[in-house]
Amino acid sequence: MSNSTQISSLIKERTGLDVGTQFRADLDTILNDLAKGDVDHYLAELRASDENAPPWQALMRALTISETYFFRDSALFQLLRQPILPNIILERRHHKRLELNIWSAGCSTGEEVYSIAILLTEMLPDLDSWTIRLKASDINGHALQIARHGVYREWAFRHTNAGFQARYFEPAPGGWQLKPHIQRMVSFSQNNLLNEIPRPQFDIIFCRNVLLYFANEFTKAVETLAYDSLIPGGWLILGQSEAIRWQRERWMTHVFPDSTLYQKPLTRQNAMPIARYSAATVIAEIPDYELALDALYNEHSDEAEQILNGILVEKPAHGPTHILLAYILGGRHALSLAHQHLDAALSSDGMLADAHYLRATLFLEEGKEAEAREALRAALYCQRDHPLAALMLGNLYASIGDLAKASRTWENARRAVTGMSPETRVSALSDMTAAGFDALVKGQLDIVNK
């Protein structure tokens, strides 16, 4: 086994980093530079020292990426601003326990955790009455030195507004110095995530763009650490391109536009509730759902989306809400996000016919007719009288020249609305009334039966 392979294995064992995959092309060059030509001696040094020692710290500095900036991922910070942090804050005020515990794991040079601190100062007018514990940790000691120093160059502010620096920083040699009252809110520590001892104390854990670099077996350990370190109801925030890989069913998954967040259930039993819903029970059970429908029917889709996201905070596995969000996102051609919401809906209840129907519409937009037909058949299996699924499946049969099947399927579609009040909408996913739907299908039958 070559020295570089041995060092790669040692790095994985000590830190979880899969450098053999991430740095395959450059690893030999990096190691030779650090070893100053004597890789045998360098390997011995690494084996004989811990991860805080200079040889390991030089290696971590070479292998870990410290590039970040303030309020990175504005959509995420907007979710923190509304509804995640307000709900936590309201609960703490109600129980007269004014404290927040947040951990930035893999904090790099500190921009993320300081962004959180600034956000809390803006959201808590009585900040002095609160106990705020912001823990920030990283294995890279050099990055932590920068974070503790709190001086940042212009590039770190590229996604902030014009007055941000003036409010929270002072001009300083080499950049902008963070004001002391923000710095004092954060406690930094040099830690290896694999050596962390979990304590169920955190309301929110940020672990963004960390798991990307971990080998699979160590990803499982870090996800377990995060789960065990959160209080019931606590939130785990990963990077945009990351997702939970292990024991996903124990988390509640919240799919928001541009962000997927994970929540530790309040109890084990409510992790993935299974239920059957009809439009009537949804409205009776969740009045805000009706408000969202009204907003959507009045062409206020942004307002409807905001209401629906609020519902998911309380009922993250609520299938109809995910379906309606998928409908809105599909209309904006955000097909990937729409599919994610349908995944969440069908995870809560695989028999939700509307979810299968809506998936068929997305497949058609993607040019996947075979997949669309299968999704429509699934919708009609779940609900034999689903009018929209029958109409669309009949259209697909007609498009391939099978007019006999098309006619039979359209007749089923007409029967599905028989008995409905003429002015009743045939579905939450359509503005067609029963009368309009019946006339449309009758017209198509008249054409093929001539």
C-alpha positions in Angstrom: 0.0 0.0 0.0 1.5 3.4 -1.0 2.1 6.1 1.5 -0.5 8.4 0.0 -3.1 5.5 0.3 -2.1 5.0 4.0 -2.4 8.7 4.7 -5.8 8.8 3.0 -7.0 5.9 5.1 -5.6 7.6 8.3 -7.4 10.8 7.4 -10.6 9.0 7.0 -10.2 7.1 10.2 -9.3 10.2 12.3 -11.6 12.8 10.7 -14.2 11.0 8.5 -13.1 12.9 5.4 -13.1 10.9 2.2 -10.1 12.6 0.7 -9.4 9.6 -1.6 -12.6 10.5 -3.5 -12.7 14.3 -3.0 -9.0 15.0 -3.8 -8.1 12.0 -6.0 -6.3 14.1 -8.6 -4.5 16.4 -6.3 -3.8 14.3 -3.1 -0.3 13.2 -4.0 0.7 16.8 -4.8 -0.8 18.1 -1.5 0.9 15.4 0.5 4.3 15.9 -1.1 4.2 19.6 -0.5 3.2 19.1 3.2 5.8 16.4 3.6 8.6 18.4 2.0 9.6 15.4 0.0 9.8 12.9 3.0 6.3 11.2 3.0 7.6 8.3 5.2 8.5 10.7 8.0 5.3 12.7 7.4 3.1 9.6 7.7 4.9 8.7 11.0 4.3 12.3 12.3 0.6 12.0 11.6 0.3 8.7 13.3 2.0 9.9 16.4 0.0 13.1 16.9 -3.6 14.1 17.4 -5.7 16.2 15.1 -4.9 19.5 16.9 -1.2 19.1 16.4 0.6 21.2 13.7 1.0 18.4 11.1 -2.7 17.6 11.2 -3.7 21.3 11.3 -1.6 22.0 8.2 -3.3 19.1 6.5 -6.8 20.3 7.5 -6.0 23.7 6.2 -5.0 22.2 2.8 -8.0 19.9 2.6 -10.9 21.9 4.0 -12.6 24.8 2.2 -13.1 27.9 4.3 -14.7 30.1 1.7 -18.1 31.5 2.9 -19.9 34.8 3.5 -22.5 36.5 5.7 -26.1 35.3 5.3 -25.1 32.7 2.8 -28.3 31.2 1.3 -30.8 34.1 1.9 -33.8 31.7 1.5 -32.7 29.7 4.5 -32.2 32.8 6.7 -35.7 34.0 5.6 -37.1 30.7 6.9 -35.3 31.2 10.2 -36.8 34.7 10.4 -40.2 33.3 9.6 -41.5 30.8 10.8 -38.8 28.8 12.5 -37.3 31.1 15.1 -40.5 33.0 15.9 -42.2 29.7 16.8 -39.3 28.7 19.1 -39.2 32.2 20.7 -43.0 32.1 21.2 -42.8 28.7 23.0 -40.0 29.9 25.2 -41.9 33.1 26.2 -44.9 31.0 27.0 -43.0 28.8 29.3 -40.9 31.7 30.7 -37.7 30.0 29.7 -35.8 32.6 27.8 -33.0 30.7 26.3 -31.8 29.5 22.9 -29.1 26.9 22.1 -27.7 26.8 18.5 -24.7 25.0 17.2 -22.8 25.8 14.0 -20.9 22.5 13.3 -18.1 23.1 10.8 -18.3 26.8 11.3 -15.2 27.6 9.2 -14.3 31.3 9.5 -17.4 32.3 11.4 -19.6 34.1 9.0 -22.5 31.7 9.5 -22.6 31.8 13.2 -22.2 35.5 13.4 -25.0 35.8 10.8 -27.2 33.9 13.3 -26.1 36.1 16.2 -27.0 39.2 14.1 -30.3 37.7 13.2 -31.1 37.1 16.9 -30.3 40.7 17.8 -32.7 41.9 15.2 -35.5 39.5 16.3 -35.2 39.9 20.1 -35.9 43.4 21.4 -35.3 42.0 24.9 -32.1 40.2 24.0 -30.5 41.1 27.3 -33.2 39.1 29.1 -32.3 35.9 27.1 -29.6 33.3 27.6 -28.2 32.8 24.1 -25.7 30.0 23.6 -24.1 30.0 20.2 -21.6 27.2 19.9 -19.3 27.1 16.8 -16.8 24.4 16.2 -14.4 23.3 13.5 -11.5 21.0 13.1 -9.5 23.7 11.2 -7.6 25.8 13.8 -6.6 28.4 11.3 -10.2 29.0 10.2 -11.1 29.4 13.9 -8.4 32.0 14.4 -10.0 34.1 11.7 -13.4 33.6 13.3 -12.3 34.6 16.7 -10.5 37.6 15.3 -13.7 38.8 13.6 -12.1 40.8 10.8 -13.5 40.3 7.3 -12.8 41.6 3.8 -15.3 43.0 1.4 -15.9 39.6 -0.3 -17.6 38.3 2.9 -20.3 41.0 2.5 -21.3 40.3 -1.1 -24.8 39.2 -0.3 -25.7 41.8 2.4 -27.4 45.2 2.0 -25.8 48.6 2.0 -26.1 49.4 5.6 -25.1 46.0 7.0 -21.4 46.8 7.6 -22.1 50.1 9.2 -24.5 48.6 11.7 -22.4 45.7 12.8 -18.8 46.4 11.9 -16.1 49.0 12.3 -13.4 49.8 9.8 -10.1 48.0 10.7 -6.7 47.2 9.1 -7.3 44.5 6.6 -11.1 44.8 6.5 -14.0 45.3 8.8 -14.0 44.4 12.5 -17.2 42.8 14.0 -18.5 44.8 16.9 -17.8 43.3 20.3 -21.4 42.8 21.4 -21.9 40.4 18.5 -18.6 38.6 19.0 -19.4 38.0 22.7 -22.5 36.0 21.7 -20.4 33.2 20.2 -18.2 30.5 21.8 -15.7 28.8 19.4 -14.0 25.5 20.0 -11.7 23.3 17.9 -13.4 19.9 17.7 -13.4 16.8 15.6 -17.0 15.9 14.9 -16.2 12.2 15.3 -15.1 12.9 18.9 -18.1 15.0 19.9 -20.2 13.7 22.8 -23.9 14.2 22.1 -26.0 16.1 24.6 -29.7 16.8 23.8 -29.6 20.5 24.3 -29.7 22.3 20.9 -32.7 24.0 19.3 -31.0 24.2 15.9 -27.9 22.6 14.5 -26.3 24.0 11.4 -24.1 21.4 9.6 -24.0 22.9 6.1 -21.7 21.5 3.4 -19.9 19.3 5.9 -21.3 15.9 5.1 -20.4 16.3 1.5 -16.8 15.4 2.3 -17.5 12.6 4.7 -17.2 8.9 3.9 -20.5 7.1 4.1 -19.8 5.2 7.3 -18.9 8.5 9.1 -21.8 10.4 7.7 -24.0 8.0 9.6 -22.1 8.8 12.8 -22.5 12.5 12.3 -26.2 12.3 11.5 -26.7 10.3 14.7 -24.7 12.8 16.7 -26.9 15.6 15.4 -30.1 13.7 16.2 -28.9 12.9 19.7 -27.8 16.5 20.3 -31.1 18.1 19.4 -33.9 18.6 21.8 -37.3 17.0 20.7 -38.6 19.4 18.1 -35.1 20.7 17.3 -34.0 21.4 13.7 -31.1 20.2 11.6 -30.0 22.4 8.7 -27.8 20.8 6.0 -26.4 22.4 2.8 -28.6 22.8 -0.2 -27.0 19.8 -2.0 -27.1 17.6 1.1 -29.8 15.2 2.5 -30.1 12.8 5.4 -28.8 9.4 4.2 -29.4 7.2 7.2 -32.6 6.4 9.2 -34.5 9.1 7.4 -37.8 7.9 8.7 -36.9 9.1 12.3 -36.8 12.7 11.1 -39.6 14.9 10.0 -38.7 16.3 6.6 -39.8 19.8 5.8 -39.6 20.8 2.1 -39.6 24.5 1.5 -38.9 26.4 -1.7 -35.1 26.2 -2.2 -34.5 24.4 1.2 -35.1 21.0 2.8 -34.9 21.0 6.6 -35.1 18.2 9.1 -36.7 18.2 12.5 -36.4 15.8 15.4 -40.0 14.7 16.4 -41.4 15.8 19.6 -42.2 12.1 20.2 -41.1 9.0 18.4 -44.6 8.2 17.4 -45.3 11.4 15.5 -42.3 11.1 13.1 -44.3 10.0 10.1 -48.1 10.0 10.8 -50.1 8.0 8.3 -53.6 9.3 7.6 -56.3 9.5 4.9 -57.6 13.0 3.9 -60.5 14.3 1.9 -60.9 18.0 1.0 -63.6 18.3 3.7 -61.5 16.8 6.5 -58.5 18.9 5.5 -60.5 22.1 5.8 -62.2 21.1 9.0 -58.9 20.0 10.5 -56.7 22.9 9.3 -58.6 26.1 8.6 -55.5 27.7 7.1 -55.7 25.2 4.3 -58.9 26.8 3.2 -57.3 30.2 3.4 -54.5 28.9 1.1 -57.1 27.6 -1.4 -58.9 30.9 -1.4 -55.6 32.8 -2.0 -54.7 30.3 -4.8 -58.1 30.6 -6.5 -57.8 34.4 -6.4 -54.4 34.1 -8.1 -52.3 35.1 -5.0 -50.0 32.1 -5.2 -47.3 33.7 -3.2 -49.7 34.2 -0.3 -51.0 30.7 -0.6 -47.4 29.3 -0.6 -46.6 31.3 2.6 -49.7 29.9 4.4 -49.0 26.4 3.3 -45.4 26.5 4.5 -46.8 27.7 7.8 -49.0 24.7 8.0 -46.0 22.4 7.4 -44.2 23.8 10.4 -47.0 22.4 12.6 -47.9 19.3 10.4 -44.8 18.5 8.4 -46.2 15.2 7.0 -49.5 16.7 5.9 -50.0 15.3 2.5 -52.6 17.7 1.0 -50.5 20.7 1.9 -47.5 19.2 0.2 -49.7 18.4 -2.9 -50.9 22.0 -3.1 -47.4 23.4 -2.8 -46.3 21.0 -5.6 -49.2 22.4 -7.7 -47.9 25.9 -7.1 -44.3 25.0 -7.8 -45.2 23.1 -10.9 -47.0 26.1 -12.3 -43.7 28.0 -11.9 -41.8 25.2 -13.7 -39.9 24.5 -10.5 -40.3 20.8 -11.3 -37.6 19.4 -9.0 -39.0 21.1 -5.9 -42.6 20.0 -6.9 -41.4 16.4 -7.1 -39.9 16.7 -3.7 -43.2 17.8 -2.2 -45.0 14.9 -3.9 -42.4 12.6 -2.5 -43.2 13.9 1.0 -46.9 13.6 0.4 -46.7 10.0 -0.8 -44.3 9.2 2.1 -47.1 10.2 4.5 -49.8 8.3 2.5 -49.1 6.4 -0.7 -52.9 6.4 -1.5 -53.2 10.1 -2.1 -54.7 10.1 -5.7 -54.1 13.8 -6.2 -50.3 13.3 -5.6 -50.2 10.6 -8.3 -52.3 12.8 -10.7 -50.1 15.8 -10.2 -46.9 13.8 -10.7 -48.4 12.7 -14.0 -48.7 16.4 -15.1 -45.1 17.0 -14.1 -44.0 13.9 -16.1 -45.9 15.2 -19.1 -44.1 18.6 -18.8 -40.8 16.7 -18.8 -41.8 14.7 -21.9 -42.1 11.4 -20.0 -45.4 10.1 -21.4 -44.9 6.4 -20.3 -44.2 7.6 -16.7 -47.2 9.9 -16.8 -49.5 7.0 -17.9 -48.3 4.9 -14.9 -48.8 7.8 -12.5 -52.4 8.3 -13.8 -53.1 4.6 -13.4 -51.8 4.8 -9.8 -54.2 7.8 -9.2 -57.2 5.8 -10.5 -56.1 2.8 -8.4 -56.2 5.0 -5.3 -59.4 6.8 -6.4 -61.4 5.1 -9.1 -63.5 8.2 -9.7 -60.7 10.7 -9.9 -62.1 12.9 -12.7 -58.9 14.7 -13.7 -56.8 11.6 -13.9 -59.4 9.9 -16.0 -59.6 12.9 -18.4 -55.9 13.0 -18.8 -55.4 9.3 -19.3 -58.1 9.4 -21.9 -56.2 12.2 -23.6 -53.0 10.1 -23.7 -54.8 7.1 -25.1 -56.3 9.4 -27.9 -52.8 10.8 -28.6 -51.5 7.4 -29.5 -54.6 6.5 -31.6 -56.3 4.2 -29.1 -59.7 5.8 -29.4 -61.6 2.9 -27.9 -59.7 3.1 -24.6 -59.9 6.9 -24.8 -63.7 6.8 -25.0 -64.0 4.3 -22.2 -61.8 6.4 -19.9 -63.6 9.6 -20.8 -66.9 8.0 -20.0 -65.5 7.1 -16.6 -64.5 10.7 -16.2 -68.0 11.9 -16.9 -69.4 9.4 -14.4 -67.0 10.8 -11.8 -68.7 14.2 -11.7 -72.3 12.8 -11.9 -74.2 14.0 -8.9 -71.9 16.9 -8.2 -73.5 20.4 -8.0 -72.8 22.1 -11.4 -70.8 24.9 -9.8 -68.7 22.7 -7.6 -65.0 22.5 -8.5 -64.0 19.0 -9.6 -60.7 19.3 -7.6 -58.6 21.6 -5.5 -56.1 21.3 -8.4 -58.4 22.7 -11.0 -60.7 25.7 -11.5 -63.1 23.7 -13.7 -66.6 23.3 -12.3 -68.5 20.0 -12.6 -70.6 21.5 -15.4 -67.7 22.8 -17.3 -65.8 19.5 -16.9 -68.8 17.5 -18.1 -69.2 19.7 -21.2 -65.5 19.4 -22.0 -65.4 15.6 -21.8 -68.7 15.3 -23.7 -67.3 17.4 -26.5 -64.3 15.1 -26.8 -66.5 12.0 -26.9 -68.7 13.6 -29.6 -65.6 14.1 -31.7 -64.3 10.5 -31.5 -67.7 8.9 -31.8 -68.7 10.7 -35.0 
